[in-house]
Amino acid sequence: MDLITETYLGWDEVTHTTDCPSPVWDEVDIRRTEGVRPRTAHDAPHACTSDGCTHADTFGRVQLRLLCRDCDTVVFVGGEALTETRSNTSRTGWGQRPTQHGGVWLWPGRPTIPGGEPHQYLVTLQAAALTHDLLYGIITGYHDASGAQRWIAGAYPNADGAHQICTLRWAYASNGLDSIDEAVAFIDGTIRNPQRAVVVSF
């Protein structure tokens, strides 16, 4: 399962010109072709039967092109032996609009099962975007020894923070909480009272 930090963070926007009046891609096209690996006359024919073989005589090639008619920017992206998947926002979490809870916005991660609820959320103080600079908190779920659903909240990302949740360190972290609403209330509390004493539980 993808980590929620990898789902949302570390991606670079495909940019237009700085003066583009409408930075939206008008055309996005994909082309799939097959390439042939060069071989010498003395090479034996490829006979590997492994499904995961990466040294076959031929290989898949994918090219992606984007066009903006307002700034005339054209972008080509290409590669060999790429993995290509098609999904839906209900399965990826990413792509869904954030939802407001109290004074914060929750960005959903991938559901544990198709059609299920996310077990992680990233938190911002506004709904415009989610970037490293705008990230404020995280809510992640787990099951305790009795099998009950519990939640941990972290707030204020800080490389020197005392608490690690997912792949990031945080200045504040909660004990196990009974609901997402309690996790949101904890994060809200760190905004109103940043000097509050906090503990962490794993």
C-alpha positions as CSV (number, residue, x, y, z in Angstrom):
1,M,0.0,0.0,0.0
2,D,1.3,3.5,-0.9
3,L,2.3,5.7,2.0
4,I,0.2,8.8,2.2
5,T,3.2,11.0,2.1
6,E,4.3,9.4,-1.2
7,T,0.8,9.8,-2.6
8,Y,0.7,13.6,-2.1
9,L,4.3,14.9,-1.6
10,G,7.4,14.8,-3.8
11,W,5.6,15.3,-7.1
12,D,6.6,18.1,-9.5
13,E,4.0,20.1,-11.3
14,V,4.4,20.2,-15.1
15,T,4.7,23.9,-15.6
16,H,3.6,26.4,-18.3
17,T,5.3,29.7,-19.1
18,T,5.4,32.2,-16.2
19,D,3.0,34.5,-18.2
20,C,0.5,31.8,-19.3
21,P,-3.0,33.3,-19.0
22,S,-4.7,29.9,-18.5
23,P,-2.2,27.2,-17.3
24,V,-4.4,24.3,-18.2
25,W,-3.3,21.5,-20.5
26,D,-5.6,21.5,-23.6
27,E,-4.4,18.1,-24.9
28,V,-2.8,15.1,-23.1
29,D,-2.0,12.2,-25.4
30,I,-0.3,8.9,-24.9
31,R,1.4,6.6,-27.5
32,R,2.5,3.0,-26.9
33,T,5.0,1.4,-29.3
34,E,7.4,-1.5,-29.2
35,G,11.1,-1.2,-29.5
36,V,13.7,-3.8,-30.6
37,R,16.9,-4.3,-28.8
38,P,20.0,-4.4,-31.1
39,R,21.7,-7.7,-31.2
40,T,24.8,-9.1,-33.0
41,A,24.7,-11.9,-35.4
42,H,26.3,-14.2,-32.8
43,D,23.7,-13.6,-30.1
44,A,21.4,-16.5,-29.3
45,P,17.7,-15.9,-29.7
46,H,16.1,-14.8,-26.4
47,A,14.5,-17.8,-24.7
48,C,13.7,-16.7,-21.2
49,T,10.2,-17.7,-20.0
50,S,10.0,-15.5,-16.9
51,D,7.1,-13.1,-16.8
52,G,9.3,-10.6,-15.2
53,C,12.1,-10.8,-17.7
54,T,13.6,-7.4,-18.5
55,H,16.0,-8.4,-21.3
56,A,13.7,-9.7,-24.0
57,D,14.3,-8.9,-27.7
58,T,11.5,-6.3,-27.6
59,F,10.4,-3.8,-25.0
60,G,7.4,-1.6,-24.5
61,R,7.9,2.2,-25.0
62,V,5.5,4.9,-23.8
63,Q,5.4,8.5,-24.8
64,L,3.2,11.2,-23.2
65,R,2.7,14.7,-24.7
66,L,1.0,17.7,-23.3
67,L,0.0,20.9,-25.1
68,C,-1.2,24.3,-23.8
69,R,-2.6,26.5,-26.6
70,D,-2.5,29.6,-24.5
71,C,1.3,29.7,-24.0
72,D,2.2,27.3,-26.8
73,T,4.1,25.0,-24.4
74,V,4.6,21.4,-25.5
75,V,6.0,18.8,-23.1
76,F,7.1,15.3,-24.0
77,V,7.6,12.5,-21.5
78,G,8.9,9.1,-22.5
79,G,10.4,6.0,-21.1
80,E,10.9,2.2,-21.6
81,A,9.3,-0.7,-19.9
82,L,7.0,1.6,-17.8
83,T,4.2,0.4,-15.6
84,E,0.9,1.8,-16.6
85,T,-2.3,1.6,-14.5
86,R,-5.7,3.2,-14.6
87,S,-7.7,3.8,-11.4
88,N,-10.3,6.0,-9.8
89,T,-10.1,8.6,-7.0
90,S,-12.2,6.4,-4.8
91,R,-9.3,3.9,-4.9
92,T,-6.4,6.2,-4.8
93,G,-7.6,8.9,-2.3
94,W,-5.5,11.3,-4.2
95,G,-7.6,13.4,-6.5
96,Q,-10.5,13.7,-4.1
97,R,-11.4,17.2,-2.7
98,P,-10.3,17.8,0.9
99,T,-13.0,17.9,3.5
100,Q,-13.3,20.5,6.2
101,H,-13.4,19.3,9.8
102,G,-13.3,22.1,12.4
103,G,-10.6,24.6,11.5
104,V,-8.6,22.2,9.3
105,W,-8.9,20.3,6.0
106,L,-8.4,16.6,5.6
107,W,-6.8,15.1,2.5
108,P,-7.6,11.4,2.2
109,G,-5.1,8.6,1.6
110,R,-5.8,5.3,-0.1
111,P,-8.6,3.2,1.3
112,T,-7.6,0.0,3.1
113,I,-10.0,-1.9,0.8
114,P,-11.8,-0.7,-2.4
115,G,-14.8,1.3,-1.4
116,G,-13.6,1.5,2.2
117,E,-12.6,4.5,4.3
118,P,-9.1,5.9,4.3
119,H,-6.9,5.0,7.2
120,Q,-4.7,8.1,6.9
121,Y,-5.3,11.8,6.3
122,L,-2.9,14.7,5.7
123,V,-4.0,18.0,7.3
124,T,-3.7,21.6,6.1
125,L,-5.1,24.8,7.4
126,Q,-6.7,25.7,4.0
127,A,-8.1,23.9,1.0
128,A,-6.2,25.4,-1.8
129,A,-3.4,22.9,-2.1
130,L,-1.3,20.3,-0.3
131,T,2.5,20.9,-0.4
132,H,5.4,20.4,2.0
133,D,5.1,24.1,2.9
134,L,1.3,23.9,3.6
135,L,1.3,20.6,5.4
136,Y,0.3,21.0,9.1
137,G,-0.7,17.5,10.4
138,I,-1.4,13.9,9.9
139,I,-4.1,11.5,11.2
140,T,-3.4,7.8,10.9
141,G,-5.5,4.8,12.0
142,Y,-4.5,1.5,13.6
143,H,-6.2,-1.3,15.5
144,D,-5.3,-1.9,19.2
145,A,-4.9,-5.2,20.9
146,S,-8.6,-5.7,21.3
147,G,-9.2,-5.0,17.6
148,A,-10.8,-1.6,18.1
149,Q,-10.1,1.2,15.6
150,R,-7.9,3.9,17.1
151,W,-6.3,7.0,15.7
152,I,-3.1,9.0,16.2
153,A,-2.7,12.6,15.3
154,G,0.5,14.5,14.6
155,A,0.9,18.2,14.1
156,Y,3.5,20.7,13.0
157,P,6.1,18.9,10.8
158,N,9.6,19.4,12.1
159,A,12.7,17.5,11.1
160,D,13.9,17.7,14.7
161,G,10.5,16.8,16.1
162,A,10.2,14.3,18.9
163,H,7.6,12.1,17.3
164,Q,7.6,10.1,14.0
165,I,4.4,9.2,12.3
166,C,4.6,7.7,8.8
167,T,7.8,9.0,7.2
168,L,7.8,12.5,8.8
169,R,8.7,13.8,12.2
170,W,6.3,16.0,14.2
171,A,6.5,18.5,17.0
172,Y,3.3,17.2,18.6
173,A,1.6,13.8,18.7
174,S,-1.4,12.3,20.5
175,N,-2.1,9.2,22.4
176,G,-4.5,6.7,20.7
177,L,-7.8,8.4,20.1
178,D,-11.3,7.0,19.6
179,S,-12.3,8.9,16.5
180,I,-11.2,11.2,13.7
181,D,-13.1,14.0,15.4
182,E,-10.9,13.6,18.4
183,A,-7.8,13.6,16.2
184,V,-9.0,16.8,14.6
185,A,-9.7,18.4,18.0
186,F,-6.1,17.5,19.0
187,I,-4.7,19.2,15.9
188,D,-6.9,22.2,16.4
189,G,-5.6,22.5,20.0
190,T,-2.0,22.7,18.8
191,I,-2.9,25.6,16.6
192,R,-4.6,27.5,19.4
193,N,-2.1,26.5,22.1
194,P,1.3,25.6,20.5
195,Q,3.0,25.2,23.9
196,R,0.7,22.5,25.2
197,A,2.3,19.4,26.7
198,V,1.8,16.3,24.5
199,V,2.7,12.6,24.6
200,V,3.0,10.0,22.0
201,S,1.9,6.4,21.9
202,F,2.7,3.7,19.3
